[in-house]
Amino acid sequence: MNQTENISQEAASRFRQGYNCAQAVGSVFARDAGVPEETILRAAAGFGAGMARTGGACGAVSGAVLTIGLIVGSTDCDEKEAKERTYALTREFITRFAERNGSVSCTELLGCDLSTAGGQARAREQNITRILCPGYVGDAVEILKEVLAPVTSGRPTTG
């Protein structure tokens, strides 16, 4: 098993343990991002279930975008190159995720609207998130690792 498969499985395991999808994706990149895992877990807390169960962008996607920002982004508003690189890598990630899974929308990916009580009940009754989301989390980590490879090569890796 290669390193990408290991961290993809670790992220899926974290999701199954109870972390939301954004936390599961972001947390396995804490070392690459140079921040404590707790920081990513807190920062990603509101992004699960399509951004706080609104059915918006998939939490695994949001966690990946957060991670790209932590690794590539800048704190200086004048660093236009870092901003453009962050945007480019984010677009590449989103494109690849959508190509692989058909969408980046939580509602579309699950076929269930978590922003409604009925959708949440259906998701619980049918174990929709437990069945589908570990795969989306794993895909997000795998794609993110590929997208970030040019940026993180030569640096210590996750794992």
N, C-alpha and C positions, 0 to 999 in steps of 0.2 A: 504494500500500500504506500502510495506516495504522500508527500507532505500536504498537498492540497486536499487529497481525500481525507487525511487525518483531521485537518482543521474544519473541513466541511462536516464531517461526522461529529466533531466536538461541538460545533455550533448547533447542529440539529439536536444533539444531546442536551445542550443548555436550554433549547426551546422546550423540549419534552420535560425538563426539570421544573419549568415554570417561568423562565425568562420570556419576555415577549420577543417577537421575531427580530425587531430592530436591535434589541439588547444582545440577542444571541449572535447576530452577525457582527456587530461592532466590537463586542467584547473579545472575540478571538484575534482581533487586530490591535489590541491595546499596546503590545510591545512595539509593533511596527509604527504605531502612531506616537509612541514616546509618552504616553499618558497612563496613569493608573487605571486599571480595569474598572474600578469604582466610578471614575469620572465618565467613562463611556456608558456604563450602566445607568447612571443618573441622567446623562444627556439624552439617551435614547428612550427613556421611560415613557414618554408620551407618544411615541411613534408607532406603537404596536396596533395591530388590528386596523390597519388603514388609517393611521393617525387618530388614536383615541377612539376607536370603533366608529369612525365616520365613513368608512368604506373608501377612503381616498387612496393615496399611493400605498402600495404594499409596504408593511413595516420592514421586511427584509431589504427592500429597495431603499427605504429611508435610512436604515442602518448602514447600508453600503455608501450612500451619498454622504452621510455624516462622517464616515471613516475616510472617504476620499478627501474631504475638507480638512480633517485632522492631520492627514499625512502630507497633502500637497498644498493646502490652502495657506494663506498668509494672514497675519494680523495687521499688516500695513496696507491701508487703503490705496496707496500709490503703487503697490506691486501688481501691476496689470498683467505681467507675464504669469505670475502664480494664479491669478484669477482665471485667466484664459485657459491655463493648463487644467485647473480644477474643473472648469466648465466642459472642456473637451473630454476629460476622463469620465466625467459624470454622464455626458451624452453617450459616450461609448458603452459605459456600463448599462445604461437604460436601454439602449438599442439591443444589446446582446441579450439582456434579460427578457425583453419583450419578444425577441425572435425565438427564444427558447421556450417561453411559457405563454405567449399569446397576448400578454398584457402586463402592465405594471399596476393596475388597479386591484385593490384588495377584493372589492365586490365582484369584479369580473373573474379574477383568479379562483375565488371560492365558489362562484355561482350562488352567492348568498350575501345579502346586505346586512352587515353587522351594525349598521346605524339604526336599525329598527329592533324592537323587542322580539318581533316574530322571527327576524333573521337570526338574532342571537340564540333564540330558543331552538330553531332548526339546526344551527351550527352545533349546539350542545348535544341535541338528540341524535344527530347523525355523525358526531365526532369529526366534523368537517375540518376544523383547524388541526386537530391531532393527526388526521390522515394526510392532508395536503401540505400544510405549512412546513413540516420538516424538510420536504423536498425543495420548497422555494428558498428556505434558509440555506440549504446545502448548495443549491444553484447559485445563490447570491454570493456566497463565499468563494465558490470556484471561479465565477466570472470576475469577481473583485480581485482575486489573487492574480488572474491573468492580466487584467487591466492595469493593475499597480506594478506588475513585474518590472517594467522599464524604470520606474521610480524607486523601487525598493531593492533592485539588484545591487549586490555588493554590501548591503546592510544586513544586520542580523534579521533572521526571519521568524515568523510566528511559529509557535509550536511548543 
